[in-house]
């Protein structure tokens, strides 16, 4: 639960807001110091919101708390190596609270969205102060930038007209970074990297706890180009009904085309941390084996795929 109006006012008007914030979340000095060391220093609350989320998360992973200090070697005494540990779950939560509450203290939304500062005066510490004493809650209509929205039917599933918000840039960068770490530090190839909307589309599917199905009629390489084309060709005139009807894009017509979409799908799943590369490669090998065994059915090479995608 976020701080109440009275608690937020106390944080904002404190003589040392950073110290007050640390005390409010209850983070231990050694935990805070270890985390700040990874950040390269942290003196003011306003500095927190300008630290990229990726760097913040990297510092959280790298930070270590000293459990037992090292003993300096002397004559007749063996040196003892210092023992350290990673942050515990509660300590990670306290670090997360600091970032969220710092945004609220500055009049921003608690999440990492595009909401700008709320109305109010900004003091010497860069913190919002309200003449009415409303504290750190967000104020509707405070001049925030509306987030772009898109339909899942254009990027992940032609049968799903659900409209969702675009993925924040910070999360896109974090997803690409996660993929690189799982790919031995290598960047994705140009024809396998998904667009931000494609990543968000699958993220929404996973959040709904449903099968991570992707329609390879729209989940294709260079998805941004396809999205632009859909804006002009998504509907066709149907003389029989006297109205426009949705145009369903066909799926892959051969294994090679399926594989191109599969690479994009694999990039997304690894970037979201939803599945390991080993399982994706095993599934891909199984489909390849089925293609070798049945791919020549129904009309020669590629006939099976034409039948499968066209019914």
Secondary structure, DSSP 4 states (H G I P E B T S, - for coil): -PPPHHHHHHHHTSTTHHHHHHHHHT--HHHHHHHHHHHT---SHHHHHTS-HHHHHHHHHH-EEEEE--B--BTTB--B--EEEEPPHHHHHHHHHHHHHHHHHTT--SSSSS--PPSSEE-TTS-EE-TT--TT---TTSSPPPPPEEEGGGTT-TT---EEEPPPHHHHHHHHHHHHHHTTTPPPPTTTPPPHHHHHHHHHHHHTTS-----TTT--SSHHHHHHHHHHHSEEEETTTTEEEEPPPP--SSHHHHHHHHHHHHHHHHHTTSS-HHHHHHHHHHHHHHHHHHTTTTTSTTHHHHHHHH-
